[in-house]
Amino acid sequence: MNRLRFILSILLRRRYTLALFIVSSIAGALAGASTTGLLAVIHRLIGDDSLSIDQHAAGFLLLAAGHAIFSIISSVTNVKVLQEISLDLRLEYSQRLLSTPLRTIEKVGSSKILNTFTHAIGSIADYISRLPVLVQDLTLLTGICIYMTWLFPFIFLMLLVFMVLGFIFYTLPLSAYRRFEKKLWTVRNRHFRYFHDLLGGIKELLQNRAKKQAILFHYLYPTGKNLADLEIRSSLMKTGINRWGDFYAFLGLALILTFLPQWGMASHQELGNVIILLLFTLRPMNSCIGHIFSVQNLKITLDQWEEMAGHLEQATAAEDVADAALNITRSPSFSLKVQDVVYT
């Protein structure tokens, strides 16, 4: 619940960002609904519906155009949402850093601060930008499920039970995956710290060959190798779970095709129509399942963000004029360089 409030607080900070997010979500939902309509038209064409070819062609072209237009609108506004949220989070993070005592910043470590600044902000903004895509996929899945319930209620009931069982088995390894990702974050922080030490002592390292070899081969290389191995294992874990989902889906199709005709519960014509609808659900279903991993990564990221936020001070009231300052920096007459600010 706290994480949901955090996401909502980000969206509610600026009306412009919230409006873009709503437009992107609505356009995504309309794109998903257009795809569902296309599937219905295709199914009626295959089923020798009484409508004329002209009526089918007009409906097909209208729905295809709607899908393309709404998808473009959703994608373009989604990119804008991603950039606006990233900018807002970077500004907030920078304000809190500038409000924090130097002793606290030195205690936390600039490497950990930089890792949070680069990785956590990108992960949070990326998750929020994926929500309109999730809305589009859920709309498509919901439309197909309603259409299947109307045409083949018994077959859909069996599929629903099969999908619920698959979802339960699918979520079992998520706790292990979350622990693994936390370990990955810890190793990444350690590697960033060593790299920051290298930059901080670059002058001395260039003059001392023994120390240079030591930081390269005793610190940077082992942690970098460990980080690379963990990244590979994380990718293999996600790929394996996703492929298990694909195998489970095709196993369900095989069982339906094999046993339902033998039990006299469905004709081959009905099964053919069901298979066509199910094949169109694989991509949005994989996308929705992949969202589960995004939620796990978001939990870990927000835990790190909250831990870091506990060390940083809240921005003062005088610093709450970020929008005004941002407008000044974007104006053509603003020529102050960062060197003039830092080195005066």
C-alpha positions as CSV (number, residue, x, y, z in Angstrom):
1,M,0.0,0.0,0.0
2,N,2.9,2.4,0.8
3,R,4.4,1.7,-2.6
4,L,1.1,2.4,-4.3
5,R,0.8,5.7,-2.4
6,F,4.4,6.6,-3.5
7,I,3.5,5.9,-7.2
8,L,0.4,8.0,-6.9
9,S,2.3,10.8,-5.2
10,I,4.7,11.0,-8.1
11,L,1.8,11.2,-10.6
12,L,-0.1,13.8,-8.6
13,R,2.8,16.2,-8.3
14,R,2.1,17.9,-11.6
15,R,-1.2,18.1,-13.4
16,Y,0.6,18.0,-16.8
17,T,2.2,14.6,-16.1
18,L,-1.0,13.2,-14.6
19,A,-2.9,14.4,-17.7
20,L,-0.4,12.7,-20.0
21,F,-0.6,9.5,-18.0
22,I,-4.4,9.5,-18.2
23,V,-4.3,10.1,-22.0
24,S,-1.8,7.4,-22.5
25,S,-3.8,4.9,-20.4
26,I,-7.1,5.7,-22.2
27,A,-5.5,5.5,-25.6
28,G,-3.9,2.2,-24.6
29,A,-7.3,0.8,-23.5
30,L,-8.9,1.9,-26.8
31,A,-6.1,0.3,-28.7
32,G,-6.7,-3.0,-26.8
33,A,-10.5,-2.7,-27.4
34,S,-9.8,-2.2,-31.2
35,T,-7.7,-5.3,-31.2
36,T,-10.5,-7.3,-29.5
37,G,-12.9,-5.9,-32.2
38,L,-10.6,-7.1,-34.9
39,L,-10.5,-10.6,-33.5
40,A,-14.3,-10.6,-33.4
41,V,-14.5,-9.6,-37.1
42,I,-12.0,-12.3,-38.0
43,H,-13.9,-14.9,-36.1
44,R,-17.2,-13.9,-37.8
45,L,-15.5,-14.1,-41.2
46,I,-14.2,-17.6,-40.5
47,G,-17.6,-18.6,-39.2
48,D,-19.4,-17.6,-42.4
49,D,-21.4,-14.8,-40.7
50,S,-24.4,-13.3,-42.5
51,L,-22.8,-9.9,-42.9
52,S,-21.6,-8.9,-46.3
53,I,-18.0,-8.7,-47.3
54,D,-18.3,-4.9,-47.6
55,Q,-19.5,-4.6,-44.0
56,H,-16.7,-6.9,-42.8
57,A,-14.1,-4.9,-44.7
58,A,-15.4,-1.6,-43.4
59,G,-15.4,-2.8,-39.9
60,F,-12.0,-4.3,-40.2
61,L,-10.4,-1.2,-41.7
62,L,-12.0,1.0,-39.1
63,L,-10.8,-1.1,-36.2
64,A,-7.3,-1.5,-37.7
65,A,-7.0,2.3,-38.1
66,G,-8.3,2.8,-34.6
67,H,-5.7,0.3,-33.2
68,A,-2.8,2.0,-35.1
69,I,-3.9,5.6,-34.1
70,F,-4.5,4.8,-30.5
71,S,-1.3,2.8,-30.2
72,I,0.7,5.7,-31.6
73,I,-0.9,8.2,-29.2
74,S,-0.3,5.9,-26.2
75,S,3.3,5.3,-27.1
76,V,4.1,9.0,-27.8
77,T,2.5,10.2,-24.6
78,N,4.1,7.3,-22.7
79,V,7.6,8.5,-23.7
80,K,6.7,12.0,-22.5
81,V,5.5,10.6,-19.2
82,L,8.7,8.7,-18.7
83,Q,10.9,11.8,-19.4
84,E,8.8,14.1,-17.2
85,I,8.8,11.7,-14.2
86,S,12.5,11.1,-14.6
87,L,13.2,14.8,-14.6
88,D,11.0,15.4,-11.5
89,L,12.7,12.6,-9.5
90,R,16.1,13.9,-10.4
91,L,15.2,17.4,-9.3
92,E,13.7,16.2,-6.1
93,Y,16.8,14.0,-5.4
94,S,19.2,16.9,-6.1
95,Q,17.2,19.2,-3.9
96,R,17.3,16.8,-1.0
97,L,21.1,16.3,-1.5
98,L,21.6,20.0,-1.4
99,S,19.6,20.2,1.9
100,T,21.6,17.4,3.6
101,P,24.6,18.1,5.8
102,L,27.9,17.2,4.3
103,R,28.8,14.9,7.2
104,T,25.7,12.8,6.4
105,I,26.5,12.6,2.7
106,E,30.1,11.5,3.4
107,K,28.7,8.8,5.8
108,V,26.3,7.4,3.2
109,G,28.9,7.5,0.4
110,S,28.8,9.2,-2.9
111,S,28.9,5.8,-4.7
112,K,25.7,4.6,-3.1
113,I,24.1,8.0,-3.8
114,L,25.1,7.9,-7.4
115,N,23.8,4.3,-7.8
116,T,20.4,5.3,-6.4
117,F,20.4,8.4,-8.6
118,T,21.0,6.4,-11.8
119,H,19.4,3.1,-11.2
120,A,16.5,3.7,-8.9
121,I,15.2,6.8,-10.6
122,G,15.3,5.0,-14.0
123,S,13.5,1.9,-12.6
124,I,10.7,3.9,-10.9
125,A,10.1,6.0,-14.0
126,D,10.2,3.0,-16.3
127,Y,7.7,1.1,-14.2
128,I,5.2,4.0,-14.2
129,S,5.6,4.3,-18.0
130,R,4.8,0.6,-18.4
131,L,1.4,1.0,-16.7
132,P,-0.4,2.3,-19.8
133,V,0.9,-0.7,-21.8
134,L,-0.4,-3.0,-19.0
135,V,-3.8,-1.3,-19.4
136,Q,-3.8,-2.0,-23.1
137,D,-2.9,-5.7,-22.6
138,L,-5.5,-6.1,-19.8
139,T,-8.2,-4.5,-22.0
140,L,-7.3,-7.0,-24.8
141,L,-7.4,-10.0,-22.4
142,T,-10.6,-8.9,-20.8
143,G,-12.3,-8.4,-24.2
144,I,-11.2,-11.8,-25.4
145,C,-12.3,-13.5,-22.2
146,I,-15.7,-11.9,-22.4
147,Y,-16.0,-12.9,-26.1
148,M,-15.0,-16.5,-25.3
149,T,-17.4,-16.6,-22.3
150,W,-20.2,-15.6,-24.7
151,L,-19.3,-18.2,-27.3
152,F,-17.9,-21.1,-25.4
153,P,-18.7,-20.7,-21.6
154,F,-17.8,-24.3,-20.6
155,I,-14.4,-24.3,-22.5
156,F,-13.6,-20.9,-21.0
157,L,-14.4,-22.1,-17.5
158,M,-11.9,-24.9,-17.9
159,L,-9.3,-22.5,-19.3
160,L,-9.8,-20.2,-16.4
161,V,-9.2,-22.9,-13.8
162,F,-6.1,-23.9,-15.8
163,M,-4.8,-20.3,-15.9
164,V,-5.4,-19.8,-12.1
165,L,-3.4,-22.9,-11.3
166,G,-0.7,-21.8,-13.7
167,F,-0.5,-18.4,-12.0
168,I,-0.2,-19.9,-8.6
169,F,2.7,-22.1,-9.7
170,Y,4.3,-19.2,-11.6
171,T,4.4,-17.0,-8.5
172,L,6.0,-19.6,-6.2
173,P,9.7,-18.7,-7.1
174,L,9.2,-14.9,-6.8
175,S,10.4,-14.7,-3.2
176,A,13.7,-16.4,-4.2
177,Y,13.9,-14.0,-7.1
178,R,13.4,-11.0,-4.9
179,R,16.2,-12.2,-2.5
180,F,18.5,-12.7,-5.5
181,E,17.8,-9.2,-6.8
182,K,18.6,-7.7,-3.4
183,K,21.9,-9.4,-3.5
184,L,22.5,-8.1,-7.0
185,W,21.8,-4.5,-5.7
186,T,24.3,-5.0,-2.9
187,V,27.0,-6.1,-5.3
188,R,26.3,-3.3,-7.6
189,N,26.7,-0.8,-4.8
190,R,30.0,-2.3,-3.8
191,H,31.3,-2.2,-7.4
192,F,30.3,1.5,-7.7
193,R,32.1,2.3,-4.4
194,Y,35.4,0.8,-5.7
195,F,35.0,2.7,-9.0
196,H,34.4,5.9,-7.1
197,D,37.5,5.2,-5.0
198,L,39.5,4.8,-8.2
199,L,38.3,8.2,-9.4
200,G,38.9,9.9,-6.1
201,G,42.5,8.6,-5.9
202,I,43.4,8.7,-9.6
203,K,46.4,11.0,-9.1
204,E,48.0,8.8,-6.5
205,L,47.2,5.6,-8.5
206,L,48.8,7.0,-11.6
207,Q,52.0,7.5,-9.7
208,N,52.0,4.1,-7.9
209,R,51.9,1.0,-10.1
210,A,51.4,-1.5,-7.2
211,K,48.3,0.4,-6.0
212,K,47.0,0.7,-9.5
213,Q,47.3,-3.1,-10.1
214,A,45.7,-3.8,-6.6
215,I,42.6,-1.7,-7.2
216,L,42.1,-3.2,-10.7
217,F,42.7,-6.9,-10.0
218,H,41.8,-7.2,-6.3
219,Y,38.8,-4.9,-6.1
220,L,37.3,-3.8,-9.4
221,Y,37.7,-7.1,-11.3
222,P,36.3,-9.5,-8.7
223,T,33.3,-7.3,-7.9
224,G,32.7,-6.6,-11.6
225,K,33.0,-10.4,-12.4
226,N,30.6,-11.2,-9.6
227,L,28.2,-8.5,-10.8
228,A,28.3,-9.8,-14.4
229,D,27.6,-13.4,-13.2
230,L,24.7,-12.3,-11.1
231,E,23.2,-10.3,-14.0
232,I,23.5,-13.4,-16.2
233,R,21.9,-15.6,-13.6
234,S,19.1,-13.1,-13.1
235,S,18.4,-13.1,-16.8
236,L,18.4,-16.9,-16.9
237,M,16.0,-17.0,-14.0
238,K,13.6,-14.6,-15.7
239,T,13.9,-16.4,-19.0
240,G,13.4,-19.8,-17.5
241,I,10.2,-18.7,-15.6
242,N,8.8,-17.1,-18.7
243,R,9.5,-20.1,-20.8
244,W,7.8,-22.3,-18.2
245,G,4.8,-20.0,-18.7
246,D,4.9,-20.6,-22.5
247,F,5.2,-24.4,-21.9
248,Y,2.3,-24.4,-19.5
249,A,0.1,-22.5,-22.0
250,F,0.9,-24.9,-24.9
251,L,0.3,-27.8,-22.5
252,G,-3.2,-26.4,-21.8
253,L,-3.9,-26.1,-25.6
254,A,-2.7,-29.7,-26.1
255,L,-5.0,-31.0,-23.4
256,I,-8.0,-29.2,-24.8
257,L,-7.3,-30.4,-28.3
258,T,-6.8,-34.0,-27.1
259,F,-9.5,-34.7,-24.6
260,L,-12.4,-32.4,-25.3
261,P,-13.3,-33.9,-28.6
262,Q,-12.9,-37.4,-27.1
263,W,-15.3,-36.6,-24.3
264,G,-17.8,-35.0,-26.8
265,M,-17.6,-31.6,-25.1
266,A,-16.7,-29.6,-28.2
267,S,-16.6,-30.1,-31.9
268,H,-13.4,-29.6,-34.0
269,Q,-14.9,-26.4,-35.5
270,E,-15.4,-25.0,-32.0
271,L,-11.9,-25.9,-31.0
272,G,-10.5,-24.3,-34.0
273,N,-12.2,-21.0,-33.1
274,V,-11.0,-21.3,-29.5
275,I,-7.4,-21.9,-30.6
276,I,-7.5,-18.8,-32.8
277,L,-8.6,-16.7,-29.9
278,L,-6.2,-18.2,-27.5
279,L,-3.2,-17.7,-29.8
280,F,-4.0,-14.0,-29.8
281,T,-3.9,-14.0,-26.0
282,L,-0.3,-15.3,-25.7
283,R,1.5,-12.0,-26.3
284,P,-0.6,-9.8,-23.9
285,M,-0.6,-12.6,-21.3
286,N,3.2,-12.8,-21.5
287,S,3.3,-9.0,-21.1
288,C,1.1,-9.2,-18.0
289,I,3.1,-12.0,-16.5
290,G,6.3,-10.0,-17.2
291,H,4.7,-7.2,-15.2
292,I,5.0,-9.5,-12.1
293,F,8.8,-9.2,-12.4
294,S,8.5,-5.5,-12.8
295,V,6.6,-5.3,-9.5
296,Q,9.3,-7.3,-7.8
297,N,12.0,-5.1,-9.1
298,L,10.0,-2.0,-8.1
299,K,9.7,-3.3,-4.5
300,I,13.4,-3.7,-4.3
301,T,14.0,-0.3,-5.9
302,L,11.6,1.5,-3.6
303,D,13.2,-0.2,-0.5
304,Q,16.5,1.2,-1.6
305,W,14.9,4.6,-2.4
306,E,13.3,4.7,1.1
307,E,16.5,3.7,2.8
308,M,18.4,6.5,0.9
309,A,15.6,9.0,1.6
310,G,15.9,8.3,5.3
311,H,19.5,9.7,5.2
312,L,18.6,12.8,3.2
313,E,16.8,15.9,4.4
314,Q,13.6,17.1,3.0
315,A,13.9,20.1,0.7
316,T,13.3,23.4,2.5
317,A,10.4,25.7,1.6
318,A,12.7,28.0,-0.3
319,E,13.6,25.1,-2.5
320,D,10.1,24.2,-3.4
321,V,10.2,26.6,-6.4
322,A,11.6,23.9,-8.7
323,D,9.3,24.7,-11.5
324,A,10.2,28.4,-11.5
325,A,13.9,27.6,-11.4
326,L,13.4,25.1,-14.2
327,N,11.7,27.7,-16.3
328,I,14.6,30.1,-15.7
329,T,17.2,27.6,-16.8
330,R,15.2,26.8,-20.0
331,S,15.0,30.5,-21.0
332,P,17.3,31.7,-23.8
333,S,18.7,34.4,-21.6
334,F,20.0,32.0,-19.0
335,S,23.7,31.7,-19.7
336,L,25.1,30.7,-16.2
337,K,27.4,27.7,-16.5
338,V,27.8,24.9,-13.9
339,Q,31.5,25.8,-13.6
340,D,30.4,29.3,-12.5
341,V,28.2,27.8,-9.8
342,V,30.5,25.1,-8.4
343,Y,33.9,26.8,-8.6
344,T,33.1,30.3,-7.1
